[in-house]
Amino acid sequence: MAKITYSRADGTSDTVDVPAGSTVMRGAVLNGVRGVVGECGGAGQCGTCHVFVDASDADRVTPLHPLESEVLDTTAVPRRPTSRLGCQIPVGEELDSLEVKLPDHQLPPV
């Protein structure tokens, strides 16, 4: 189990327990965290679980996969050097106290 904090652009945040073996995206969706959509259900195809991982935590998360990198080029909010898809970050005890920042929106404005 790991406590993950999801910080939104408006300054609010949620800290939730995410079981080992789950993902950062799944933890947010199952706990009703606003700001994470996960439209494709975790298949790494939609980009609606876009998060920003602090550079100081980069060594705690799995490396960026080339296909994940391609999807990050299509997110509603432009990617940053610390962008990741939450569905591609598996949770284990090593991620306890991880904080991810959420973009101000996940879907293109209508």
VEXROBA-781998 format. One record per atom (N, C-alpha, C, O): residue number from 1; residue in one letter; atom name; x, z, y. Coordinates in Angstrom, 1 decimal. Example, Ala and Ser with C-alpha at 12.3 -4.5 7.8 and 13.67 -1.06 7.14 Angstrom:
SITE     n   res   atom       px       pz       py
SITE     1     A      N     13.2      7.8     -5.7
SITE     1     A     CA     12.3      7.8     -4.5
SITE     1     A      C     13.2      7.8     -3.3
SITE     1     A      O     14.2      8.5     -3.3
SITE     2     S      N     12.8      7.1     -2.2
SITE     2     S     CA     13.7      7.1     -1.1
SITE     2     S      C     12.9      7.9      0.0
SITE     2     S      O     13.4      8.0      1.1
***
This chain:
SITE     n   res   atom       px       pz       py
SITE     1     M      N      0.9      0.0     -1.2
SITE     1     M     CA      0.0      0.0      0.0
SITE     1     M      C      0.9      0.0      1.2
SITE     1     M      O      1.9      0.7      1.3
SITE     2     A      N      0.5     -0.8      2.2
SITE     2     A     CA      1.3     -0.8      3.5
SITE     2     A      C      0.3     -0.8      4.6
SITE     2     A      O     -0.8     -1.4      4.6
SITE     3     K      N      0.6      0.0      5.7
SITE     3     K     CA     -0.2      0.0      6.9
SITE     3     K      C      0.3     -1.2      7.8
SITE     3     K      O      1.5     -1.3      8.1
SITE     4     I      N     -0.6     -2.1      8.1
SITE     4     I     CA     -0.3     -3.2      8.9
SITE     4     I      C     -1.1     -3.1     10.2
SITE     4     I      O     -2.3     -2.8     10.2
SITE     5     T      N     -0.5     -3.3     11.3
SITE     5     T     CA     -1.1     -3.3     12.6
SITE     5     T      C     -1.3     -4.7     13.1
SITE     5     T      O     -0.3     -5.5     13.2
SITE     6     Y      N     -2.5     -5.0     13.5
SITE     6     Y     CA     -2.9     -6.3     14.1
SITE     6     Y      C     -3.2     -6.1     15.5
SITE     6     Y      O     -4.2     -5.5     15.9
SITE     7     S      N     -2.3     -6.6     16.4
SITE     7     S     CA     -2.5     -6.4     17.9
SITE     7     S      C     -3.0     -7.7     18.5
SITE     7     S      O     -2.4     -8.8     18.3
SITE     8     R      N     -4.1     -7.6     19.2
SITE     8     R     CA     -4.7     -8.7     19.9
SITE     8     R      C     -4.1     -8.9     21.3
SITE     8     R      O     -3.6     -8.0     21.9
SITE     9     A      N     -4.3    -10.1     21.8
SITE     9     A     CA     -3.8    -10.4     23.2
SITE     9     A      C     -4.5     -9.6     24.2
SITE     9     A      O     -3.9     -9.4     25.3
SITE    10     D      N     -5.7     -9.0     24.0
SITE    10     D     CA     -6.4     -8.2     25.0
SITE    10     D      C     -5.9     -6.7     25.0
SITE    10     D      O     -6.4     -5.9     25.7
SITE    11     G      N     -4.9     -6.4     24.2
SITE    11     G     CA     -4.3     -5.1     24.2
SITE    11     G      C     -4.9     -4.2     23.1
SITE    11     G      O     -4.4     -3.1     22.9
SITE    12     T      N     -6.0     -4.6     22.4
SITE    12     T     CA     -6.5     -3.8     21.4
SITE    12     T      C     -5.8     -4.1     20.0
SITE    12     T      O     -5.2     -5.1     19.9
SITE    13     S      N     -6.0     -3.1     19.1
SITE    13     S     CA     -5.4     -3.4     17.8
SITE    13     S      C     -6.1     -2.6     16.7
SITE    13     S      O     -6.9     -1.7     17.0
SITE    14     D      N     -5.9     -3.0     15.5
SITE    14     D     CA     -6.4     -2.3     14.3
SITE    14     D      C     -5.2     -2.1     13.4
SITE    14     D      O     -4.4     -3.0     13.2
SITE    15     T      N     -5.2     -0.9     12.8
SITE    15     T     CA     -4.2     -0.6     11.8
SITE    15     T      C     -4.9     -0.4     10.5
SITE    15     T      O     -5.8      0.5     10.5
SITE    16     V      N     -4.6     -1.1      9.5
SITE    16     V     CA     -5.4     -1.0      8.2
SITE    16     V      C     -4.4     -0.9      7.0
SITE    16     V      O     -3.2     -1.3      7.1
SITE    17     D      N     -4.9     -0.3      6.0
SITE    17     D     CA     -4.1     -0.2      4.7
SITE    17     D      C     -4.4     -1.5      3.9
SITE    17     D      O     -5.5     -1.9      3.7
SITE    18     V      N     -3.3     -2.2      3.6
SITE    18     V     CA     -3.3     -3.4      2.8
SITE    18     V      C     -2.6     -3.2      1.5
SITE    18     V      O     -1.5     -2.8      1.5
SITE    19     P      N     -3.3     -3.4      0.4
SITE    19     P     CA     -2.7     -3.2     -0.9
SITE    19     P      C     -1.6     -4.1     -1.2
SITE    19     P      O     -1.6     -5.3     -0.8
SITE    20     A      N     -0.6     -3.6     -1.9
SITE    20     A     CA      0.5     -4.5     -2.4
SITE    20     A      C     -0.1     -5.6     -3.3
SITE    20     A      O     -1.0     -5.4     -4.0
SITE    21     G      N      0.5     -6.8     -3.1
SITE    21     G     CA      0.0     -7.9     -3.9
SITE    21     G      C     -1.0     -8.8     -3.1
SITE    21     G      O     -1.3     -9.9     -3.5
SITE    22     S      N     -1.5     -8.2     -2.0
SITE    22     S     CA     -2.4     -8.9     -1.1
SITE    22     S      C     -1.5     -9.7     -0.1
SITE    22     S      O     -0.3     -9.8     -0.2
SITE    23     T      N     -2.2    -10.2      1.0
SITE    23     T     CA     -1.4    -10.9      2.1
SITE    23     T      C     -1.9    -10.3      3.4
SITE    23     T      O     -2.9     -9.6      3.5
SITE    24     V      N     -1.1    -10.6      4.4
SITE    24     V     CA     -1.4    -10.1      5.8
SITE    24     V      C     -2.8    -10.7      6.2
SITE    24     V      O     -3.6     -9.9      6.8
SITE    25     M      N     -3.1    -11.9      5.9
SITE    25     M     CA     -4.4    -12.5      6.2
SITE    25     M      C     -5.5    -11.8      5.4
SITE    25     M      O     -6.5    -11.4      6.0
SITE    26     R      N     -5.4    -11.7      4.1
SITE    26     R     CA     -6.4    -11.1      3.3
SITE    26     R      C     -6.7     -9.6      3.8
SITE    26     R      O     -7.9     -9.2      3.8
SITE    27     G      N     -5.7     -8.9      4.1
SITE    27     G     CA     -5.8     -7.5      4.6
SITE    27     G      C     -6.7     -7.5      5.9
SITE    27     G      O     -7.5     -6.6      6.0
SITE    28     A      N     -6.5     -8.4      6.7
SITE    28     A     CA     -7.2     -8.5      8.0
SITE    28     A      C     -8.7     -8.9      7.7
SITE    28     A      O     -9.6     -8.3      8.2
SITE    29     V      N     -8.9     -9.9      6.9
SITE    29     V     CA    -10.3    -10.4      6.6
SITE    29     V      C    -11.1     -9.4      5.9
SITE    29     V      O    -12.2     -9.1      6.3
SITE    30     L      N    -10.5     -8.7      4.9
SITE    30     L     CA    -11.2     -7.7      4.1
SITE    30     L      C    -11.6     -6.5      4.9
SITE    30     L      O    -12.5     -5.7      4.6
SITE    31     N      N    -10.8     -6.2      6.0
SITE    31     N     CA    -11.0     -5.1      6.8
SITE    31     N      C    -11.7     -5.4      8.2
SITE    31     N      O    -11.8     -4.6      9.0
SITE    32     G      N    -12.2     -6.7      8.3
SITE    32     G     CA    -12.9     -7.0      9.5
SITE    32     G      C    -12.1     -7.1     10.8
SITE    32     G      O    -12.7     -6.8     11.8
SITE    33     V      N    -10.9     -7.3     10.7
SITE    33     V     CA    -10.0     -7.4     11.9
SITE    33     V      C    -10.4     -8.6     12.7
SITE    33     V      O    -10.3     -9.8     12.2
SITE    34     R      N    -10.8     -8.4     13.9
SITE    34     R     CA    -11.1     -9.5     14.8
SITE    34     R      C     -9.8    -10.3     15.2
SITE    34     R      O     -8.8     -9.7     15.4
SITE    35     G      N     -9.9    -11.6     15.2
SITE    35     G     CA     -8.8    -12.4     15.6
SITE    35     G      C     -8.1    -13.1     14.4
SITE    35     G      O     -7.2    -13.9     14.6
SITE    36     V      N     -8.5    -12.8     13.2
SITE    36     V     CA     -8.0    -13.5     12.0
SITE    36     V      C     -9.1    -14.1     11.3
SITE    36     V      O    -10.1    -13.4     10.9
SITE    37     V      N     -9.1    -15.5     11.2
SITE    37     V     CA    -10.3    -16.2     10.6
SITE    37     V      C    -10.0    -16.4      9.1
SITE    37     V      O    -10.9    -16.1      8.3
SITE    38     G      N     -8.9    -17.0      8.7
SITE    38     G     CA     -8.7    -17.4      7.3
SITE    38     G      C     -9.6    -18.3      6.8
SITE    38     G      O    -10.1    -18.2      5.6
SITE    39     E      N     -9.9    -19.4      7.5
SITE    39     E     CA    -11.0    -20.4      7.2
SITE    39     E      C    -10.7    -21.0      5.8
SITE    39     E      O    -11.7    -21.3      5.1
SITE    40     C      N     -9.5    -21.3      5.4
SITE    40     C     CA     -9.2    -21.9      4.1
SITE    40     C      C     -9.1    -21.0      3.0
SITE    40     C      O     -8.8    -21.4      1.8
SITE    41     G      N     -9.3    -19.7      3.2
SITE    41     G     CA     -9.3    -18.7      2.2
SITE    41     G      C     -7.9    -18.3      1.7
SITE    41     G      O     -7.8    -17.7      0.7
SITE    42     G      N     -6.9    -18.7      2.4
SITE    42     G     CA     -5.5    -18.3      2.0
SITE    42     G      C     -4.7    -19.4      1.4
SITE    42     G      O     -3.7    -19.2      0.8
SITE    43     A      N     -5.2    -20.7      1.5
SITE    43     A     CA     -4.5    -21.8      0.9
SITE    43     A      C     -3.4    -22.3      1.8
SITE    43     A      O     -2.7    -23.3      1.4
SITE    44     G      N     -3.2    -21.8      2.9
SITE    44     G     CA     -2.1    -22.3      3.8
SITE    44     G      C     -2.4    -23.6      4.4
SITE    44     G      O     -1.4    -24.4      4.7
SITE    45     Q      N     -3.6    -24.0      4.6
SITE    45     Q     CA     -4.0    -25.3      5.1
SITE    45     Q      C     -4.6    -25.4      6.5
SITE    45     Q      O     -4.6    -26.5      7.1
SITE    46     C      N     -5.2    -24.3      6.9
SITE    46     C     CA     -6.0    -24.4      8.2
SITE    46     C      C     -5.3    -23.8      9.4
SITE    46     C      O     -5.7    -24.3     10.5
SITE    47     G      N     -4.4    -22.9      9.3
SITE    47     G     CA     -3.7    -22.3     10.4
SITE    47     G      C     -4.6    -21.3     11.2
SITE    47     G      O     -4.2    -20.9     12.3
SITE    48     T      N     -5.7    -20.8     10.7
SITE    48     T     CA     -6.5    -19.9     11.4
SITE    48     T      C     -6.2    -18.4     11.1
SITE    48     T      O     -6.9    -17.5     11.4
SITE    49     C      N     -5.0    -18.2     10.5
SITE    49     C     CA     -4.5    -16.9     10.3
SITE    49     C      C     -3.1    -16.8     10.9
SITE    49     C      O     -2.2    -16.0     10.5
SITE    50     H      N     -2.9    -17.5     12.0
SITE    50     H     CA     -1.7    -17.6     12.7
SITE    50     H      C     -1.4    -16.2     13.3
SITE    50     H      O     -2.2    -15.6     13.9
SITE    51     V      N     -0.2    -15.7     13.0
SITE    51     V     CA      0.3    -14.5     13.6
SITE    51     V      C      1.7    -14.6     14.1
SITE    51     V      O      2.4    -15.6     13.8
SITE    52     F      N      2.1    -13.7     15.0
SITE    52     F     CA      3.5    -13.7     15.5
SITE    52     F      C      4.1    -12.4     14.9
SITE    52     F      O      3.7    -11.3     15.1
SITE    53     V      N      5.2    -12.6     14.2
SITE    53     V     CA      6.0    -11.5     13.6
SITE    53     V      C      7.2    -11.2     14.6
SITE    53     V      O      7.9    -12.1     14.9
SITE    54     D      N      7.3    -10.0     14.9
SITE    54     D     CA      8.5     -9.6     15.8
SITE    54     D      C      9.8    -10.1     15.2
SITE    54     D      O     10.0     -9.9     13.9
SITE    55     A      N     10.7    -10.6     16.0
SITE    55     A     CA     11.9    -11.1     15.4
SITE    55     A      C     12.7    -10.0     14.7
SITE    55     A      O     13.5    -10.3     13.8
SITE    56     S      N     12.5     -8.8     15.1
SITE    56     S     CA     13.3     -7.7     14.4
SITE    56     S      C     12.7     -7.4     13.0
SITE    56     S      O     13.4     -6.7     12.2
SITE    57     D      N     11.5     -7.9     12.7
SITE    57     D     CA     10.9     -7.8     11.4
SITE    57     D      C     11.1     -9.0     10.5
SITE    57     D      O     10.6     -9.0      9.4
SITE    58     A      N     11.7    -10.0     11.0
SITE    58     A     CA     11.8    -11.3     10.3
SITE    58     A      C     12.5    -11.1      8.9
SITE    58     A      O     12.1    -11.8      8.0
SITE    59     D      N     13.4    -10.2      8.8
SITE    59     D     CA     14.1    -10.0      7.5
SITE    59     D      C     13.2     -9.2      6.5
SITE    59     D      O     13.5     -9.1      5.3
SITE    60     R      N     12.0     -8.7      7.0
SITE    60     R     CA     11.1     -7.9      6.1
SITE    60     R      C     10.1     -8.9      5.4
SITE    60     R      O      9.5     -8.5      4.4
SITE    61     V      N      9.8    -10.0      6.0
SITE    61     V     CA      8.8    -10.9      5.5
SITE    61     V      C      9.5    -12.1      4.7
SITE    61     V      O     10.7    -12.4      4.9
SITE    62     T      N      8.7    -12.7      3.8
SITE    62     T     CA      9.3    -13.8      3.1
SITE    62     T      C      9.7    -15.0      4.0
SITE    62     T      O      9.1    -15.1      5.1
SITE    63     P      N     10.6    -15.8      3.6
SITE    63     P     CA     11.1    -16.9      4.5
SITE    63     P      C      9.9    -17.9      4.7
SITE    63     P      O      9.0    -18.1      3.9
SITE    64     L      N     10.0    -18.6      5.8
SITE    64     L     CA      9.1    -19.7      6.2
SITE    64     L      C      9.3    -20.9      5.2
SITE    64     L      O     10.4    -21.3      5.0
SITE    65     H      N      8.2    -21.3      4.6
SITE    65     H     CA      8.2    -22.5      3.7
SITE    65     H      C      8.0    -23.7      4.5
SITE    65     H      O      7.3    -23.7      5.5
SITE    66     P      N      8.6    -24.9      4.2
SITE    66     P     CA      8.5    -26.1      4.9
SITE    66     P      C      7.0    -26.5      5.1
SITE    66     P      O      6.6    -27.0      6.2
SITE    67     L      N      6.1    -26.3      4.1
SITE    67     L     CA      4.7    -26.7      4.3
SITE    67     L      C      4.0    -25.8      5.3
SITE    67     L      O      3.2    -26.2      6.0
SITE    68     E      N      4.4    -24.5      5.2
SITE    68     E     CA      3.8    -23.6      6.2
SITE    68     E      C      4.2    -24.0      7.6
SITE    68     E      O      3.4    -23.9      8.6
SITE    69     S      N      5.5    -24.4      7.8
SITE    69     S     CA      6.0    -24.9      9.1
SITE    69     S      C      5.2    -26.1      9.6
SITE    69     S      O      4.9    -26.2     10.8
SITE    70     E      N      4.8    -27.0      8.7
SITE    70     E     CA      4.0    -28.1      9.1
SITE    70     E      C      2.6    -27.7      9.6
SITE    70     E      O      2.2    -28.2     10.6
SITE    71     V      N      2.0    -26.8      8.9
SITE    71     V     CA      0.7    -26.3      9.3
SITE    71     V      C      0.8    -25.6     10.7
SITE    71     V      O     -0.1    -25.7     11.5
SITE    72     L      N      1.9    -24.8     10.9
SITE    72     L     CA      2.0    -24.1     12.2
SITE    72     L      C      2.1    -25.1     13.3
SITE    72     L      O      1.9    -24.7     14.5
SITE    73     D      N      2.5    -26.4     13.1
SITE    73     D     CA      2.5    -27.4     14.1
SITE    73     D      C      1.1    -27.8     14.6
SITE    73     D      O      0.9    -28.5     15.5
SITE    74     T      N      0.1    -27.4     13.8
SITE    74     T     CA     -1.3    -27.8     14.1
SITE    74     T      C     -2.2    -26.7     14.6
SITE    74     T      O     -3.4    -26.9     14.7
SITE    75     T      N     -1.7    -25.5     14.8
SITE    75     T     CA     -2.5    -24.3     15.1
SITE    75     T      C     -3.1    -24.5     16.5
SITE    75     T      O     -2.6    -25.2     17.4
SITE    76     A      N     -4.2    -23.7     16.8
SITE    76     A     CA     -4.9    -23.8     18.1
SITE    76     A      C     -4.1    -23.3     19.2
SITE    76     A      O     -4.2    -23.9     20.3
SITE    77     V      N     -3.3    -22.3     19.0
SITE    77     V     CA     -2.3    -21.8     20.0
SITE    77     V      C     -0.9    -22.3     19.5
SITE    77     V      O     -0.5    -22.2     18.4
SITE    78     P      N     -0.2    -22.9     20.4
SITE    78     P     CA      1.1    -23.4     20.1
SITE    78     P      C      2.0    -22.4     19.4
SITE    78     P      O      2.0    -21.2     19.7
SITE    79     R      N      2.7    -22.8     18.4
SITE    79     R     CA      3.6    -22.0     17.6
SITE    79     R      C      4.8    -21.5     18.5
SITE    79     R      O      5.1    -22.1     19.5
SITE    80     R      N      5.3    -20.3     18.1
SITE    80     R     CA      6.5    -19.8     18.7
SITE    80     R      C      7.6    -19.6     17.6
SITE    80     R      O      7.3    -19.9     16.4
SITE    81     P      N      8.8    -19.3     18.0
SITE    81     P     CA      9.8    -19.1     16.9
SITE    81     P      C      9.4    -18.1     15.9
SITE    81     P      O      9.9    -18.1     14.8
SITE    82     T      N      8.6    -17.1     16.2
SITE    82     T     CA      8.2    -16.0     15.3
SITE    82     T      C      6.8    -16.3     14.7
SITE    82     T      O      6.3    -15.3     14.1
SITE    83     S      N      6.3    -17.5     14.8
SITE    83     S     CA      5.0    -17.8     14.2
SITE    83     S      C      5.0    -17.8     12.7
SITE    83     S      O      6.0    -18.3     12.1
SITE    84     R      N      3.9    -17.3     12.1
SITE    84     R     CA      3.8    -17.4     10.6
SITE    84     R      C      2.3    -17.5     10.3
SITE    84     R      O      1.4    -17.2     11.2
SITE    85     L      N      2.0    -17.9      9.1
SITE    85     L     CA      0.6    -17.9      8.6
SITE    85     L      C      0.5    -16.6      7.9
SITE    85     L      O      1.2    -16.3      7.0
SITE    86     G      N     -0.5    -15.8      8.2
SITE    86     G     CA     -0.7    -14.5      7.6
SITE    86     G      C     -1.0    -14.6      6.1
SITE    86     G      O     -0.6    -13.7      5.3
SITE    87     C      N     -1.5    -15.8      5.7
SITE    87     C     CA     -1.8    -16.0      4.2
SITE    87     C      C     -0.6    -16.2      3.4
SITE    87     C      O     -0.6    -16.2      2.2
SITE    88     Q      N      0.5    -16.5      4.1
SITE    88     Q     CA      1.8    -16.8      3.4
SITE    88     Q      C      2.8    -15.6      3.5
SITE    88     Q      O      3.9    -15.8      3.2
SITE    89     I      N      2.3    -14.5      3.9
SITE    89     I     CA      3.1    -13.3      4.0
SITE    89     I      C      2.6    -12.3      3.0
SITE    89     I      O      1.6    -11.6      3.3
SITE    90     P      N      3.2    -12.2      1.8
SITE    90     P     CA      2.7    -11.2      0.8
SITE    90     P      C      3.1     -9.8      1.2
SITE    90     P      O      4.1     -9.6      1.8
SITE    91     V      N      2.2     -8.9      0.9
SITE    91     V     CA      2.3     -7.5      1.3
SITE    91     V      C      2.9     -6.7      0.1
SITE    91     V      O      2.5     -6.8     -1.0
SITE    92     G      N      3.9     -5.9      0.4
SITE    92     G     CA      4.5     -4.9     -0.5
SITE    92     G      C      4.9     -3.7      0.4
SITE    92     G      O      4.7     -3.7      1.6
SITE    93     E      N      5.4     -2.7     -0.3
SITE    93     E     CA      5.7     -1.5      0.4
SITE    93     E      C      6.7     -1.7      1.5
SITE    93     E      O      6.8     -1.0      2.5
SITE    94     E      N      7.6     -2.7      1.4
SITE    94     E     CA      8.6     -3.0      2.4
SITE    94     E      C      8.0     -3.4      3.7
SITE    94     E      O      8.6     -3.5      4.8
SITE    95     L      N      6.7     -3.8      3.7
SITE    95     L     CA      6.0     -4.1      5.0
SITE    95     L      C      5.2     -3.0      5.6
SITE    95     L      O      4.5     -3.2      6.6
SITE    96     D      N      5.4     -1.8      5.1
SITE    96     D     CA      4.7     -0.6      5.7
SITE    96     D      C      5.1     -0.5      7.1
SITE    96     D      O      6.3     -0.6      7.4
SITE    97     S      N      4.2     -0.3      8.0
SITE    97     S     CA      4.3     -0.2      9.5
SITE    97     S      C      4.6     -1.5     10.2
SITE    97     S      O      5.0     -1.5     11.3
SITE    98     L      N      4.4     -2.7      9.5
SITE    98     L     CA      4.6     -4.0     10.1
SITE    98     L      C      3.5     -4.1     11.2
SITE    98     L      O      2.3     -3.8     11.0
SITE    99     E      N      3.9     -4.7     12.3
SITE    99     E     CA      2.9     -5.1     13.4
SITE    99     E      C      3.0     -6.6     13.6
SITE    99     E      O      4.1     -7.1     13.7
SITE   100     V      N      1.8     -7.2     13.5
SITE   100     V     CA      1.8     -8.6     13.9
SITE   100     V      C      0.9     -8.8     15.1
SITE   100     V      O     -0.1     -8.1     15.3
SITE   101     K      N      1.3     -9.7     16.0
SITE   101     K     CA      0.5    -10.0     17.2
SITE   101     K      C     -0.3    -11.2     16.9
SITE   101     K      O      0.1    -12.1     16.2
SITE   102     L      N     -1.5    -11.2     17.4
SITE   102     L     CA     -2.5    -12.3     17.2
SITE   102     L      C     -2.6    -13.2     18.4
SITE   102     L      O     -2.5    -12.7     19.5
SITE   103     P      N     -2.7    -14.5     18.2
SITE   103     P     CA     -2.9    -15.3     19.4
SITE   103     P      C     -4.3    -15.0     20.0
SITE   103     P      O     -5.1    -14.4     19.4
SITE   104     D      N     -4.5    -15.5     21.2
SITE   104     D     CA     -5.8    -15.2     21.8
SITE   104     D      C     -7.0    -15.9     21.2
SITE   104     D      O     -8.1    -15.5     21.5
SITE   105     H      N     -6.7    -16.9     20.4
SITE   105     H     CA     -7.8    -17.6     19.6
SITE   105     H      C     -7.2    -18.3     18.5
SITE   105     H      O     -6.0    -18.7     18.5
SITE   106     Q      N     -8.0    -18.5     17.4
SITE   106     Q     CA     -7.5    -19.2     16.2
SITE   106     Q      C     -8.1    -20.6     16.1
SITE   106     Q      O     -7.5    -21.5     15.4
SITE   107     L      N     -9.2    -20.8     16.6
SITE   107     L     CA     -9.9    -22.1     16.5
SITE   107     L      C     -9.9    -22.8     17.9
SITE   107     L      O     -9.9    -22.1     18.9
SITE   108     P      N     -9.8    -24.1     17.9
SITE   108     P     CA     -9.8    -24.8     19.1
SITE   108     P      C    -11.1    -24.5     19.9
SITE   108     P      O    -12.2    -24.4     19.4
SITE   109     P      N    -11.0    -24.4     21.3
SITE   109     P     CA    -12.2    -24.1     22.1
SITE   109     P      C    -13.2    -25.3     22.0
SITE   109     P      O    -12.8    -26.4     21.8
SITE   110     V      N    -14.5    -24.9     22.0
SITE   110     V     CA    -15.5    -26.0     21.9
SITE   110     V      C    -16.0    -26.4     23.2
SITE   110     V      O    -16.9    -27.2     23.3
***
